[in-house]
Amino acid sequence: MSVNSTKNQLSFLASFVASYQHYIQGKITNPAALDKDYEQIDPDDLDEMDIQW
């Protein structure tokens, strides 16, 4: 295993751990990204989900 490969894998692992910690703590790093997700939801679909629950 090369040094560069090991560095890449450790970097990936570190970013995964940081993301998991933020998830557990309830921190959102980019709230604008969530807004874009919510804008894609059709209000009729939300009503349908409420009815089903």
C-alpha positions in Angstrom: 0.0 0.0 0.0 1.5 3.3 -1.0 1.8 6.4 1.2 -0.6 8.4 -1.0 -3.2 5.7 -0.9 -3.0 5.5 2.9 -3.3 9.3 3.1 -6.4 9.3 0.9 -8.0 6.5 3.0 -7.2 8.3 6.2 -8.6 11.6 4.8 -11.8 9.8 3.8 -12.1 8.2 7.2 -11.6 11.6 9.0 -14.3 13.3 6.9 -16.7 10.4 7.6 -16.1 10.6 11.3 -16.5 14.4 11.2 -19.8 14.1 9.3 -21.1 11.5 11.7 -20.2 13.6 14.7 -22.1 16.6 13.1 -25.0 14.3 12.4 -25.1 13.1 16.0 -24.8 16.6 17.4 -27.6 17.8 15.1 -25.4 20.3 13.3 -26.1 21.2 9.8 -23.2 22.5 7.9 -25.1 24.0 5.0 -28.8 24.9 5.8 -29.2 26.2 2.2 -28.8 22.7 0.9 -31.7 21.5 3.0 -33.8 24.4 1.7 -33.3 23.2 -1.8 -34.3 19.7 -0.8 -37.5 21.0 0.8 -38.3 23.1 -2.2 -38.5 20.0 -4.4 -41.3 18.4 -2.3 -44.7 19.0 -3.7 -47.2 20.2 -1.1 -49.8 17.7 -2.3 -47.3 14.9 -1.6 -46.9 16.2 2.0 -50.7 16.2 2.4 -50.8 12.6 1.1 -48.1 11.5 3.5 -50.0 13.1 6.4 -53.2 11.3 5.4 -51.4 8.0 5.3 -49.8 8.4 8.7 
